[in-house]
């Protein structure tokens, strides 16, 4: 049976597996130039949200009337509103350049760092739509003012309006994808920035935004809970791990053929998270039993993936998650295992739940969200 190679980057095209109904919904809605509807994709880390976004972008690229700009907030270096604005301008204008709709011969990132007087002359000599040229010049004027210590608010608003300006000028629709959107809460005046973006978004009719986020509590603060800035502005979509059937489909794509017992075991230990299936599945192409492959991965790669995350936890949180990994499942069992009062355990659990490290299985019963992390912790505790 024909198969493809494992990749450790977001899966698109022939490498993308499952979730077709959701992808079709995203593409259909976002491709509709009459629609202003956007989406909020949320789910645990390593569940494949970025692959969902990149596959959506890949499919929309076939439509010349829809321009897609992608920005991961992890790439915004200094966590400032000004830098975010520059990165957003760069992402949007670059997307239009790549479609041949903004005939700038230099990268917008280089243009932003060019003196305003030089840019003015440059724009005059280009066959560029007047409103686009005026917007670029306005952006640079706001940047110049911001560099001199003036208020950044107008700069941010105009930066976020770039997609609307270019869409109007080129008779297209602009889709702005903001991956890892909760990172914005770490910026200076982060929540205020989100409110500012929401206000500006309400004034636009030629754009749609798609955001994604992993940390449950933060995505609720910005988009999902009543009173959050983007509440009912975006359609929420909870991205779940693969089902066992999707896990089998995924492994067949890369391996050509699979043993159903191995699929069941891999699904059980990875919880259907594509990121882990990529790593462990790749090793099954070589040699060894499935158990030896899983244990080798956990022993060799586990510290790389999990040690830093574990060390970020407080001492009490470390004890709680280790207890859960060993089999404790409720307040009483955890408290007994770590020799702490149930009130102490109850005080720390909400934080672990909000950060999606722990999930509630049923009333009063808890388990670790990431099954492979749980397996790593169990092995670590047994050393």
Protein Blocks (a to p, Z undefined) as FASTA:
>chain_A
ZZddddfbdcehjlpggjklmmmmmmmmmmpmkbcbdcdddddehiopmmmmmmmmmmmm
mpmkbccddddfklmmnopaklmmmmmmmmmmmmmmmnopaccfbdfklmmmpcfklmmm
mmmmpccdfklmmmmmmmmmmmmmmmnopafklmmmmmmmmmmmmmmmnopacddddehk
lmmmmpghklmmmmmmmmmmmmpckbccddddfblmlmmmmmmpghiakgokaccddddd
ddfklmmmmmmmmnopacfklmmmmmmmnnopaklmmmmmmmmmmgocfklmmmmmmmmm
mmmmmmmmmmmpcfklmmmmmmmmnopabfklmmmmnopafklmmmmmmmmmmnomaccf
bghiacdfblmlmmmmmmmmmZZ
